[in-house]
């Protein structure tokens, strides 16, 4: 019997060993989960995702629910494939809702907090999101456990969590960059963080390079140049436009510089430069029509003719000395104001000044477009070794290649050679659009019939400059106020550019230089500043004597004071003298700041004329240049 029992046990073990695969499959079959998959699967997936350490169990859970496939395919009342597709759809949807979508959002939030913590001090403690249980900062490696999982097989569908996260982030970064182009750099840095820390290969947004920090597009400016020149002020030295006044609710002013226009040229191509010049020409044609109508007005024309005759007659007088008097220009400014004003307080001369400013802003825009074009071309050809000696790529390829190249490669070489030749040609060309605009209007305005009234423009410039200086000083005073009005700005070189442009077109640069206007302004204000300084010095001496007399009379306690009562000063008189000195100091400061504004305008006008005129048209008159005149300051007389 013992031998029979032993044999039976051995046969039983041998039977189990021969059929172990079927039995293991039967014991591990999880088909029963199908009847509870609607409630059980979402809960299990959420539990696994909430505990990143169990990320490797995700594939086993899904495989367990997929075991029902064999059972469903044996169904008789309905097609098995229909039941299998329903199960697959539910598993994919549950996986997406419980794992994929939360994982994508958590990765995005983690990247955002990493990026913002580097620039915002108050977010340095929030570089990583807080975990749900411990309250401590989670680690990128915890999220990385899901991303590094192998692709999961769900019935006949393969799901890769890494690819799902990459597609989600690529879509989000593209959409957010399109909505806020100025944030392109932020999303680029987030893309780098995801690649370095999580191994995510997120594709570039492929947006045009010109949209990155481009500001106003050059096409938008070109189509609305009449609005642009009115809303923006031009800075001649640094070559940028700044918005005159922000839109309602805006907390910043828009600016346009050479780099932003260069990005626009990169987007639209160099051909946009010629289109900008054509649009500017059409705009200037309309403005010069209004310009001519103003100078043709009977009141303006008669005054300017009278001033021309007066200056030719009296310029050699001792009190004139070849310098157009400041007082005559100021008188014309006041006379024009009596003819009427707009609701905003502008006289006809002020409107004419704004017209010339808009012309100058248009010229400044053309100058910036040309500079931006040269800037872009210089960047494009920076990798060419020698711009003067550019070898043909096709010839070099045929020379060093042992066999004939294909037709496609030959075509590519020809295209490359044509592109390099085009860039080098544009780099060497450097078309001067300003000279083109000067020449085209010279031919029209100087040779047209009935253009005699335009010859008086040079004599009206002094009055225009006075009007401009008054407006400029008012605008700078507005900058210091909390409620800034429409005329609050700190730079406006468009007027100087417009005056220089009109002088170049009408060839009246020598006529204006013959007025020696800036020398006249320099002498007038220098004399007034010296007079104020002398008056302050005299008044200070008188005040010192008054204080001494007041102290002397006080020392007698009222006795014997009647003998010299006529030379004594009261306390009220001394206070009044102090007020007069303070008023004279304020007047001196005002004169000094006004003289500074005139000098700054002279510098701007000289700079604008330097790139609008030929060398033969510029008069080198050292006597007319007041730069070397010592600046007389009244600050040293001011005492607190």
Helices and strands as residue ranges (DSSP letters): H 2-18, H 20-27, G 31-36, H 37-50, G 52-57, H 58-66, H 69-73, H 80-95, I 96-100, H 101-117, G 121-126, H 140-147, E 152-154, E 157-159, H 161-179, G 181-183, H 184-198, G 209-211, H 218-223, H 225-231, E 232-235, E 240-243, E 255-257, H 258-268, H 271-296, H 298-314, H 326-338, H 348-380, H 393-400, H 407-429, H 433-445, G 452-456, H 457-479, H 494-506, H 509-513, H 517-555, G 565-567, H 571-610, G 615-617, G 622-624, G 626-628, G 635-637
